[in-house]
Amino acid sequence: MKKITKKQMALTGAIVVLGIGGITIGVVNHNNTVHAQQIAKAKAQKAKVKVELKAKAEKLAKEKEAAQQKEVATLLATATANPSDNSIKAVNDAIAKLTDQKAKAKDNELVKALNARLSLIKKAEAAVKDYQGHATDANKKKVAQEAINNLKDKNDQDVKSQLQKLFDESNKQAQEAAKSAQASQKASSTTGTNNNAKSTDTQTNDTPAVAESGTNNQATSNVNSGNNTYVPNTPNTGGGSNTASNGNSGNAASNSNSNNSSNNGGGNTNSNNSNNNNSGGGNVTPPVSHVFQAWVKNKAGVVIWTQNCSTWAEASQAAANYGNSQFASGNFDIGNYGVTQIS
C-alpha cells in the first residue's frame, strides 16, 4: 500500500471542504426559497381574504339599499293613498337613508307631488268648514265648491266625496232657512194687511121710506161697539109715529137697538132713517204676539236644542245657525231642524 503524501492529503482535504461548503450553500438556498414561497403564499391568501371581504361588504350594502328602497316604496304607497303630514314625513326620512342618488332624486319628485295634493286637500277642508259656519254667505259657498272641484287626483276621490256631502248638507240647510224666512216674511205681510182690513170705518145707512095708510116714522142709529143688545121693533096700532133708534158710541161698551111703537092713523106714512155713527175714541185691538220655537234634532230624531223667538224668521235663522255651528265643530250627528209655533 502506497503511503499518502502530504500533497495528496492537502488536495483531499480541499475537496472535502468544497463538498461540505457546497452542501451548506445548497441547504441555505433551499431554505430561502421555501421562505419566499411561504411569504408569497401568505400575501396571496391575505389578498384573497381582502377581496372576499370587499365582495361581501358590497353584497351587504346592495342588500341594505334594496331593503331601504323597498321601505321607501311601501311608505310612498301609503302616502299616495292617504297623504298627510305624518305619512309624507315618514317617506322623507326613509329617502334620506338611501345611498343611490339617482333613486333618491326620483323619489323626491314623487314626494313633491304628494305635498301638492295635500295642500289642495287642506285648502278644500278649510273652505268647507268655513262655509258650514256661514252657509248663507254666497262668496264662501263659491270658494268651497271650487276648492272641492280642484281635487282631481283619482286617489282623492273619497275625501272629495266626503267634503261634497258636507257642502251639500250645509247648502240644503241654507236653502231651507231662506225659504222659511221668505214664508215668515210673507205671512207677516199678509197678517198686517188683514189687520188693516179689519179696521172699522164710519158708515151711514139710509133706509128708504115706505108709504102706508097713516104715518109711521122710524129712525135707526147703529154704532159698532164691543157688546150688542137688540130690542125688537114692536108694532103699535094706536096711531101716531113709530121710531126705532139704535145708539152706538165708540166709547160705549154696548150696542143698543130700541124700537118705539107709534100709533098708526088713517093716513100712514112710514119713514125709516138709518144713521151709523162711529166716534174716534173706540177700542183698538192690540197686535197679537206669537212665540216660535226653533229646534234641532239629531239623526235619531231626538230634539237636542231649542230656542224661543218672537218671529218665524228669527227662529228659522237661529236653528240654521246652531245646526251649522255643530257641523263646523265636527258634530255630524245633526239630522234636521225646523220651527214650531207654540203660541
Sequence and secondary structure as in RCSB ss.txt:
>XXXX:A:sequence
MKKITKKQMALTGAIVVLGIGGITIGVVNHNNTVHAQQIAKAKAQKAKVKVELKAKAEKLAKEKEAAQQKEVATL
LATATANPSDNSIKAVNDAIAKLTDQKAKAKDNELVKALNARLSLIKKAEAAVKDYQGHATDANKKKVAQEAINN
LKDKNDQDVKSQLQKLFDESNKQAQEAAKSAQASQKASSTTGTNNNAKSTDTQTNDTPAVAESGTNNQATSNVNS
GNNTYVPNTPNTGGGSNTASNGNSGNAASNSNSNNSSNNGGGNTNSNNSNNNNSGGGNVTPPVSHVFQAWVKNKA
GVVIWTQNCSTWAEASQAAANYGNSQFASGNFDIGNYGVTQIS
>XXXX:A:secstr
     HHHHHHHHHHHHHHHHHHHHHHHHHHHHHHHHHHHHHHHHHHHHHHHHHHHHHHHHHHHHHHHHHHHHHH
HHHHHHS  HHHHHHHHHHHHT   HHHHHHHHHHHHHHHHHHHHHHHHHHHHHHHHHTTT HHHHHHHHHHHHT
   GGGHHHHHHHHHHHHHHHHHHHHHHHHHHHHHHHHHHHHHHHHHT        EEEEE SS EEEEEE    
SEEEE       SBS  EEEEE  TT SEEEEEEE  B  SS EEEEEEE    TT          EEEEEEETT
S EEEEEEESSHHHHHHHHHHHHHHHHHTT TTEEEEEEEE  
